[in-house]
Amino acid sequence: MSDVFHDFSSIDYPIIDSDAHVQEPPDLWQSRAPAKLRERAPRVRHSKKGDVWMFDEGKLQQAVGLTACAGLSYLQYSPMGHTYESIRPGMYDPEERLKDMAIDKIHAQVLYPSVTLTGAGTYSDDPELQRFCVRAYNDWMAEFCSRGQGRLVGLGIVPTTGIEDAVEELEWILKNDLRGAIISRMPSGDFDFTPEDEKFFALAQEANLPVSVHIGSFFRQVADKPMSFTELAFLGKAGGAKAGSHTIPVTCDLIFSGIFQKFPGLNIVLVEANIGWIPTLLEQTDDMFLRYRWFTDAVSKMPEMPSEVFRRNFWSSFMVDTVGMELRHRLNIDHLLWSTDYPHTGTDWPNSRVTIDRLFRGLPAAEVKKMLHGNAKALYRLDHIPDSL
């Protein structure tokens, strides 16, 4: 291998995509629901304007749109109007997914949801219904990955109905060989860290299981009225999310929670927020720590600098982030994870090779291999994936 990365053709190792998505099939919950929950379980309503997901008898609705755009041009992007008949079957069928990955020259993918990307609370606030929906999704994900020839890496959703439910689901995730847990609130169900959460994080550390925070989660308030997708403000919210606006509050909360002093082996994955914003955050949290540690008594509670905690315990995924590449050594190069976002609007499928060329050309080849292969392999314990093709 050359010392410098030149182009995609020089890659001689399997690429691991650290953040891809499934578009959950329309019968996922209805086919698994017990009779008493079937009417309230998620279902798809077909209309002239496309397929729409209905949650808890329509209390929340989500169109099949921007989460199902693989293969479309930007001119075809739309927040609604797609149907399961019109989208690529690789979004919900494992055999077809492997075909789409082969077209894009991606060897393995770490899989997140689409329909309930904002978290388990999307299903319902009713504990019984939410617990059923979470387990049904996780069970389906385990089945999906079992047909993936070791190349589909599933993560499980964690409920927001309390710490005991969260721990129980984490134990199920471990027993069924899903390779990570996705939280949309703290395991206790609160948005802020509490001592109750330690039970969950202790188990995650013991099992060496990564805990993911994807953009779109940890929303504290629901907007008074839905935002029109034609408003320029939508672009601001979307751009902000991809530059850390969703992720900064929970990152700071965790860094200063004291959890990493008790569980220094815990791995937190920040997903789809990109990385260019992180060096500034670390510089400012370090500065505030040095200035305020005395009157806050942080000096007795936190023996490490915030940036040291982040570099040890946090991993970060990115897609198109040339600024992040310029600042990568202000982070931990061993904890950076490239991703495609397939089949969401962030994907460049089937032309990910073009994105890879633009993003990595001229960087040390050994560092590129870490971000495209080695880091994800280590984090998710993918020892069965070879180091070379």
PEFEN-V584245 format. One line per field, one symbol per residue. ss: DSSP state (2 for helix, 1 for strand, 0 for the rest). psi: psi as a letter, one per 20 degrees, with the letter a starting at -180 (. if undefined). burial: b if it has 16 or more other ideal C-beta (glycine too) atoms within 10 Angstrom, else e. A space follows every 50 residues. Layout:
ss=???
psi=???
burial=???
//
This chain:
ss=00010002220000011111100000000000002222000011111001 11111000011110000000000222000000000000222002222222 22200001111100000002220000222222222222222222220000 01110110000022222222222220000111000000000000222222 22222220011111000000000000000002222222222000000222 22222000222200000111100000022222222222222200000222 20000222222221111100022222022200222111000000000000 022222222200012222222222222220000000000
psi=pqhppgrhiipkqppooinrqqopqhjghhiiprhiihhiqprppprhjr qpppplkjhpqoqoeijljpiqrhhipqiriqrihhrpiihiphghghgh hhhjkpgqppprrghlhirhihgqiogggggggghgghgggggghijjkj iooqqqqprkjrhghggghghggghjkqjrppqirqhiirhqprhhihgg hgggghilpqpqoqqirkphqpqhqqppiiqhhhhggghghikihhhggh gggggjhihihhmijppppppjiaihighgghghhgghghhjhgiijhhi hniqqhhggghgiqqpqreomhghhhjhiibohikpoqrhjpkriiqjpk khhgggghhipiqphhhghghifgghgggjlliipriq.
burial=eeeebeebeebebbbbbbbbbbbbbbebbbebbeeebeebbbbbeeeeeb bbbbbbeeebebbbbbbbbbbbeeeeeebeebbbeebbebbbbbeebbeb beebebbbbbbbbbbbbbbbbbbbeeeebbbbbbbbbbebbbebbeebee bbbbbbbbbbbbbebbbebbebbbebebbbbbbbbbbbbebebeebbbeb bebbbeeebbbbbbbbbbeeeeeeeeeeeeeeeeeeebeebbbbbbbbeb bbebbbbebbeebeebbbbbbbbbbbbbbebbeebeeebeeeeeeeebee ebeeebbebbbebbbbbbbbbeebbebbebbbeebbbbbbbbbbbbbbbb ebbebbbebbeeeebebbbbbbbbbbbebbebeebeeee
//
